[in-house]
Amino acid sequence: MNDAFPEAPGWTCRYSETFNYDWHDDVVCSNGMESHRPYLLEGYDFVTYDDIMAAAADYELYLNSQ
């Protein structure tokens, strides 16, 4: 391991409410240099906190597998 070039931290997704009455985008994902707000569970009419966090965990795994 070379301390001069630390390994990238990878993507993490966390809850970040938008207060826009659209629960599908209440997650923000970041890798320390970039961030974006995915639109999760698009086909659902209503999304709970548990639903969105489960989808965020799946999306985080997807991002880190790339």
trRosetta pair geometry for C-beta under 8 A, 3 or more apart (Angstrom, degrees):
i j d omega theta_ij theta_ji phi_ij phi_ji
1 7 7.8 -62 -141 -31 105 108
2 5 5.0 25 98 39 113 92
3 6 6.9 9 -157 -71 45 78
8 31 6.5 7 173 170 112 112
8 32 7.1 -166 -162 42 76 130
9 12 7.5 -41 133 -17 111 108
9 31 6.4 164 70 -173 87 62
9 32 4.9 102 32 -31 124 134
10 31 6.3 -104 147 -133 16 91
10 63 7.9 124 -180 111 77 99
10 64 4.9 29 -163 -115 113 111
11 29 5.5 13 -173 177 110 107
11 30 7.0 159 -145 84 65 25
11 31 4.8 -45 -84 -78 63 90
11 60 5.5 -165 111 -146 102 72
11 63 3.8 -23 39 113 164 134
11 64 5.3 -139 38 -59 97 82
12 29 6.9 179 90 -149 34 65
12 30 6.2 -21 59 62 79 74
12 31 7.6 140 12 -93 67 43
12 60 6.3 21 -135 -135 30 128
13 27 5.3 20 178 175 107 117
13 28 7.1 175 -148 89 64 33
13 29 4.1 -27 -94 -94 85 88
13 30 8.0 144 -90 14 42 59
13 38 7.7 -34 -124 21 131 120
13 56 4.1 -159 121 -178 133 100
13 57 7.2 -144 62 -71 120 33
13 59 5.9 68 -49 83 162 106
13 60 4.4 -130 6 -67 109 107
13 63 7.8 133 -44 16 109 141
14 27 6.9 162 81 -152 27 73
14 28 6.3 -20 61 61 77 79
14 29 7.9 148 14 -91 59 43
14 56 7.6 138 -64 169 9 149
15 26 6.2 5 -155 140 76 95
15 27 6.1 -49 -103 -100 42 69
15 49 7.0 13 -116 -150 145 93
15 52 7.1 93 -108 107 95 119
15 53 6.4 -35 -63 -85 109 98
15 56 7.4 -125 -67 -22 65 169
16 26 6.4 -175 72 -179 47 56
16 27 6.5 99 29 -139 82 19
16 28 4.3 -1 26 0 144 110
16 37 7.5 -102 74 -111 121 106
17 26 5.0 0 -108 -144 49 110
18 22 6.9 -24 72 61 133 85
18 25 5.7 14 -16 98 149 98
18 26 5.7 -124 0 -95 88 67
18 37 7.6 80 -72 -162 126 150
20 25 7.3 -9 54 64 128 118
22 25 5.8 26 109 22 107 101
23 26 5.6 -39 -160 -6 52 125
23 46 7.1 53 28 -164 146 48
23 47 3.9 -172 111 60 128 106
23 48 7.9 8 179 -53 154 12
23 52 6.3 -125 161 -62 96 135
24 39 5.1 30 139 -164 113 74
24 40 5.8 -172 -167 60 71 54
24 41 5.8 -142 -121 68 87 81
24 42 6.2 70 -147 -93 144 51
24 44 7.5 160 -88 60 100 98
24 47 6.0 130 -76 -4 58 153
24 52 7.7 -167 -124 -109 30 111
25 37 5.2 53 -172 153 98 113
25 38 7.4 -166 -124 92 68 35
25 39 5.4 -28 -79 -102 91 68
25 40 7.6 149 -85 18 38 75
26 47 7.9 178 25 100 118 128
26 52 5.8 10 67 177 105 163
27 37 6.8 146 84 -150 54 68
27 38 6.3 -23 83 52 110 88
27 40 6.2 25 27 0 132 134
27 52 5.9 -171 -42 165 113 106
27 53 7.7 159 -91 -93 121 48
27 55 7.7 -150 -13 91 157 95
27 56 4.4 -162 -134 -97 152 122
27 59 7.6 116 116 56 150 145
28 35 5.8 19 173 179 104 115
28 36 7.4 -180 -153 96 68 24
28 37 5.1 -38 -102 -92 72 80
29 35 6.5 169 88 -151 45 67
29 36 5.9 -15 60 63 92 70
29 37 7.5 160 16 -95 75 29
29 38 6.1 30 0 -11 125 106
29 56 7.4 -174 -73 -155 100 91
29 59 6.7 -108 -72 121 146 117
29 60 6.6 -169 -125 -91 116 78
29 63 6.4 163 173 -38 144 165
30 34 6.8 -177 -144 93 60 47
30 35 3.8 -18 -96 -98 90 98
31 34 5.5 18 39 49 101 84
31 35 7.7 -168 16 -76 59 57
31 63 7.6 -146 -66 153 112 128
38 56 7.9 157 56 -111 122 71
38 59 5.7 -155 55 -167 167 157
39 42 5.9 52 134 -79 102 99
40 47 7.6 115 98 -140 91 155
40 52 6.0 119 84 -141 132 74
40 55 4.2 132 176 129 132 137
40 56 6.5 -80 -57 -65 168 65
40 59 6.3 -95 -97 -40 120 143
41 44 4.3 -11 159 13 107 125
41 47 5.2 128 88 -102 145 126
41 51 6.2 45 -79 150 165 112
41 52 6.7 -103 10 -96 134 65
41 55 5.2 -108 -41 -69 100 164
44 47 5.1 98 103 -71 137 86
44 51 6.9 153 -158 162 174 149
47 51 4.9 -136 -160 89 73 131
47 52 5.2 78 157 -57 120 97
48 51 4.6 102 51 3 75 103
48 52 7.1 -150 90 -3 39 86
49 52 6.1 -60 -146 39 28 105
49 53 6.1 22 159 -15 65 112
50 53 6.0 -59 -142 41 27 107
50 54 6.3 30 158 -20 64 107
51 54 6.0 -60 -152 35 26 109
51 55 6.4 20 154 -12 64 109
52 55 5.7 -56 -148 42 33 110
52 56 6.1 39 150 -25 66 106
53 56 5.2 -46 -141 34 35 116
53 57 6.5 41 155 -22 63 99
54 57 5.8 -49 -151 31 31 112
54 58 6.7 31 150 -15 62 104
55 58 5.6 -53 -151 38 35 113
55 59 6.2 35 151 -19 67 108
56 59 5.6 -55 -144 39 32 112
56 60 6.2 38 153 -24 65 104
57 60 5.6 -49 -146 33 30 114
57 61 6.7 34 152 -18 61 102
58 61 5.8 -54 -155 34 32 112
58 62 6.5 35 148 -20 64 105
59 62 5.4 -50 -150 35 36 116
59 63 6.4 37 152 -20 67 102
60 63 5.7 -50 -147 35 32 111
60 64 6.3 21 158 -9 64 110
61 64 6.0 -64 -145 44 28 104
61 65 6.3 29 155 -26 65 110
62 65 5.8 -61 -149 31 28 111
62 66 7.3 39 154 -35 60 96
63 66 6.2 -47 -166 8 35 115
